[in-house]
């Protein structure tokens, strides 16, 4: 799933479709060094829990 966290890539898609790679969108990756980075950390943890490969864009 490309650009996870934006547009139409909702949480429900994670269970509906055969996904093996979760690609986190660039704005979330750039926010990792700020207090907003908690969202990227949560996405990474969620992807790992679902046994997906997690890729950071940018």
C-alpha positions in Angstrom: 0.0 0.0 0.0 1.6 3.2 -1.2 1.3 6.6 0.7 -0.2 5.0 3.8 -1.8 7.6 6.0 -3.1 9.8 3.2 -6.1 9.9 0.8 -8.0 6.7 0.4 -5.5 4.4 2.2 -7.5 3.9 5.4 -7.0 1.4 8.2 -9.8 -0.8 6.9 -7.8 -1.5 3.8 -5.1 -3.2 5.8 -7.5 -6.2 6.4 -9.5 -6.1 3.2 -6.7 -6.4 0.7 -3.6 -8.8 0.3 -1.0 -6.3 1.5 2.6 -7.3 2.2 4.4 -3.9 2.1 3.3 -0.7 3.9 4.9 2.4 2.5 4.6 5.5 4.7 4.1 8.8 3.0 6.9 11.4 2.9 5.3 14.0 5.3 5.1 11.5 8.1 8.7 10.5 7.5 9.9 14.1 7.7 8.0 14.5 11.0 9.9 11.7 12.7 12.3 14.2 14.3 9.4 16.3 15.7 6.7 15.6 18.2 4.5 14.6 15.3 6.8 11.7 14.7 4.6 9.6 17.0 2.3 8.9 14.1 5.1 7.5 12.0 6.2 5.4 15.0 2.7 4.1 15.4 2.4 3.2 11.7 5.7 1.3 11.9 4.6 -0.6 14.9 1.3 -1.4 13.3 2.9 -2.6 10.1 5.3 -4.8 12.1 2.5 -6.3 14.2 0.7 -7.2 10.9 3.9 -8.8 9.6 4.2 -6.3 6.7 7.5 -5.0 5.4 7.5 -1.2 6.3 9.1 1.3 3.9 9.6 5.0 4.5 9.2 7.2 1.5 11.8 10.0 0.9 
